[in-house]
Amino acid sequence: MIVKTDYLGDVEVDESEIYTFEEGIYGFPDSHRYVFLGEMSAEFPFFWMQSLDESSSRFVVTNPFAFKESYDFELSEKTLEELSVQGAEDLVFYTTVVILEDVKKTTTNLKSPVVLNIKNHKGRQIILSEDYPYKYPIFEREA
């Protein structure tokens, strides 16, 4: 399948790379199928989460643990059940990123991570009960 993007051009993805979000993403309830494009590295720890349902629905995402080592939370039984999680090894977490003109002020949303089951390709965005900010400055290191 070819995915047309404004930022990477035409990208070929395999059907097995598609993640299904039954409830969509907050603010984008009609986008249910997403692919993750680009390669995250230590030098560039970001990539794209691109909707296949609405081409304008795309997000920069990152591994939140790379920027906040103490990031810790528990998933509800409901979330684990909805994602059909068998074990912790099934799960990967990302957070959406807002890159600002002054890149040093770039933030990530620690309150609402994206949770993926990499075994069955189900995904959800959740709101944590833990006290994390929606706009965490990622280039400020923890004390």
PADREN-814170 format. One record per residue (C-alpha): chain; z negated, y, x negated; residue number from 0. Coordinates in pm, 1 decimal. Each point is the difference from the previous one (the first is absolute). Layout:
<sites>
<site 'A',<Z,Y,X>,NUM>,
...
</sites>
This chain:
<sites>
<site 'A',<0.0,0.0,0.0>,0>,
<site 'A',<88.2,348.1,-128.6>,1>,
<site 'A',<-257.3,276.8,51.5>,2>,
<site 'A',<136.8,352.7,-20.0>,3>,
<site 'A',<-244.1,244.8,-155.6>,4>,
<site 'A',<19.9,366.5,-92.3>,5>,
<site 'A',<-190.4,-50.4,-324.7>,6>,
<site 'A',<121.9,-334.3,-140.9>,7>,
<site 'A',<344.7,-22.8,161.3>,8>,
<site 'A',<102.9,-331.5,151.3>,9>,
<site 'A',<-248.3,-275.4,-86.7>,10>,
<site 'A',<49.8,-368.3,68.8>,11>,
<site 'A',<-309.3,-178.2,131.5>,12>,
<site 'A',<-54.2,-357.3,103.3>,13>,
<site 'A',<-123.4,-68.0,354.8>,14>,
<site 'A',<-305.0,-168.0,-156.8>,15>,
<site 'A',<-110.4,340.3,-139.6>,16>,
<site 'A',<-52.3,152.1,346.2>,17>,
<site 'A',<-355.7,66.0,119.5>,18>,
<site 'A',<-69.7,21.7,372.9>,19>,
<site 'A',<-252.4,251.8,133.7>,20>,
<site 'A',<-51.5,-93.5,365.4>,21>,
<site 'A',<-173.2,330.3,77.5>,22>,
<site 'A',<214.9,212.6,-229.7>,23>,
<site 'A',<-150.2,257.2,-235.8>,24>,
<site 'A',<-214.8,290.6,122.1>,25>,
<site 'A',<235.9,267.5,127.8>,26>,
<site 'A',<295.4,-241.8,-7.9>,27>,
<site 'A',<-69.9,-252.0,278.5>,28>,
<site 'A',<366.4,-100.6,34.3>,29>,
<site 'A',<42.0,-103.1,-363.8>,30>,
<site 'A',<-98.3,-363.8,-26.5>,31>,
<site 'A',<203.0,-135.8,-292.9>,32>,
<site 'A',<-51.3,128.7,-354.5>,33>,
<site 'A',<111.7,-85.8,-351.3>,34>,
<site 'A',<-154.5,112.9,-325.8>,35>,
<site 'A',<251.9,146.2,-244.4>,36>,
<site 'A',<-19.7,89.3,-366.3>,37>,
<site 'A',<-216.8,-144.3,-271.3>,38>,
<site 'A',<-358.4,102.6,-53.2>,39>,
<site 'A',<-108.4,19.0,-363.5>,40>,
<site 'A',<-286.3,137.7,-204.3>,41>,
<site 'A',<216.8,300.4,-85.4>,42>,
<site 'A',<111.2,55.9,361.1>,43>,
<site 'A',<-248.5,-158.0,244.2>,44>,
<site 'A',<193.0,87.1,318.0>,45>,
<site 'A',<276.2,-144.4,213.6>,46>,
<site 'A',<159.5,45.0,341.9>,47>,
<site 'A',<-98.7,-156.1,331.4>,48>,
<site 'A',<324.0,33.9,199.0>,49>,
<site 'A',<37.4,-63.4,372.4>,50>,
<site 'A',<298.4,-207.6,106.9>,51>,
<site 'A',<-35.3,129.7,357.1>,52>,
<site 'A',<2.9,375.0,-72.8>,53>,
<site 'A',<161.1,105.8,-327.4>,54>,
<site 'A',<-202.3,324.4,-1.4>,55>,
<site 'A',<-325.5,-200.0,6.9>,56>,
<site 'A',<-80.8,-56.2,-366.1>,57>,
<site 'A',<-310.1,44.8,-210.4>,58>,
<site 'A',<-96.7,11.4,-363.4>,59>,
<site 'A',<-274.4,-258.8,-51.3>,60>,
<site 'A',<-224.5,-105.6,-284.9>,61>,
<site 'A',<-266.5,-247.3,-98.0>,62>,
<site 'A',<-320.2,193.4,82.9>,63>,
<site 'A',<-207.6,-200.6,-246.9>,64>,
<site 'A',<203.0,152.3,-285.1>,65>,
<site 'A',<-146.0,340.6,87.6>,66>,
<site 'A',<-341.4,-87.5,144.9>,67>,
<site 'A',<-152.1,-308.1,-157.6>,68>,
<site 'A',<-302.5,16.3,231.4>,69>,
<site 'A',<220.1,-18.3,312.1>,70>,
<site 'A',<-162.5,-271.3,208.2>,71>,
<site 'A',<0.8,-89.2,368.8>,72>,
<site 'A',<-13.9,-290.5,240.9>,73>,
<site 'A',<272.8,-100.1,240.1>,74>,
<site 'A',<-100.5,-75.4,357.0>,75>,
<site 'A',<29.8,-350.9,138.0>,76>,
<site 'A',<258.0,139.5,243.4>,77>,
<site 'A',<220.3,127.1,-285.7>,78>,
<site 'A',<-31.6,-328.4,-190.3>,79>,
<site 'A',<93.4,-190.2,314.0>,80>,
<site 'A',<294.8,227.3,88.1>,81>,
<site 'A',<139.0,-42.1,-351.0>,82>,
<site 'A',<-69.7,-377.8,1.8>,83>,
<site 'A',<-183.8,24.5,-331.4>,84>,
<site 'A',<-96.7,-332.6,-156.7>,85>,
<site 'A',<-164.4,139.7,-313.5>,86>,
<site 'A',<-46.7,314.8,-209.1>,87>,
<site 'A',<299.5,-98.9,-215.1>,88>,
<site 'A',<224.7,63.2,305.1>,89>,
<site 'A',<-78.9,372.1,0.1>,90>,
<site 'A',<142.2,306.3,-173.3>,91>,
<site 'A',<-107.9,358.3,70.4>,92>,
<site 'A',<190.5,326.1,-35.3>,93>,
<site 'A',<-67.7,357.7,97.1>,94>,
<site 'A',<246.5,269.6,95.1>,95>,
<site 'A',<48.1,287.4,-241.6>,96>,
<site 'A',<79.0,367.5,52.4>,97>,
<site 'A',<169.4,142.0,-308.4>,98>,
<site 'A',<-49.1,374.2,-10.0>,99>,
<site 'A',<199.8,265.8,-181.1>,100>,
<site 'A',<-289.2,24.8,-244.8>,101>,
<site 'A',<3.9,-369.3,-88.9>,102>,
<site 'A',<-356.3,19.9,-135.3>,103>,
<site 'A',<-113.5,53.1,363.0>,104>,
<site 'A',<168.6,-317.5,131.4>,105>,
<site 'A',<-217.9,-194.9,243.8>,106>,
<site 'A',<-22.3,-347.0,149.8>,107>,
<site 'A',<-145.1,-104.2,335.1>,108>,
<site 'A',<-298.7,-222.7,-78.4>,109>,
<site 'A',<-118.3,5.6,362.6>,110>,
<site 'A',<306.3,-180.6,139.9>,111>,
<site 'A',<132.9,-264.6,-239.5>,112>,
<site 'A',<300.5,-219.9,65.0>,113>,
<site 'A',<-103.0,-366.4,-3.8>,114>,
<site 'A',<263.0,-266.1,-69.4>,115>,
<site 'A',<-17.4,-375.5,32.1>,116>,
<site 'A',<243.3,-101.5,-274.9>,117>,
<site 'A',<16.5,-359.5,127.3>,118>,
<site 'A',<133.5,70.9,351.8>,119>,
<site 'A',<126.6,358.6,-47.5>,120>,
<site 'A',<-217.1,153.1,269.5>,121>,
<site 'A',<-136.0,348.7,-51.8>,122>,
<site 'A',<-237.3,249.0,159.7>,123>,
<site 'A',<-124.6,344.7,-68.6>,124>,
<site 'A',<-370.5,22.4,73.5>,125>,
<site 'A',<-264.6,270.8,19.4>,126>,
<site 'A',<-305.5,-90.0,-202.8>,127>,
<site 'A',<-352.6,48.5,127.5>,128>,
<site 'A',<-107.2,73.6,-358.0>,129>,
<site 'A',<-21.8,365.2,-98.5>,130>,
<site 'A',<325.4,58.7,-192.7>,131>,
<site 'A',<215.7,313.6,8.5>,132>,
<site 'A',<346.8,29.1,150.9>,133>,
<site 'A',<93.2,218.4,-299.1>,134>,
<site 'A',<-139.7,-143.0,-321.6>,135>,
<site 'A',<127.0,186.2,-310.9>,136>,
<site 'A',<137.8,-286.2,-208.0>,137>,
<site 'A',<13.9,181.9,-332.0>,138>,
<site 'A',<-370.6,82.3,-1.0>,139>,
<site 'A',<-177.4,-283.7,-175.7>,140>,
<site 'A',<-324.1,-144.7,131.2>,141>,
<site 'A',<-312.2,103.9,-188.2>,142>,
</sites>
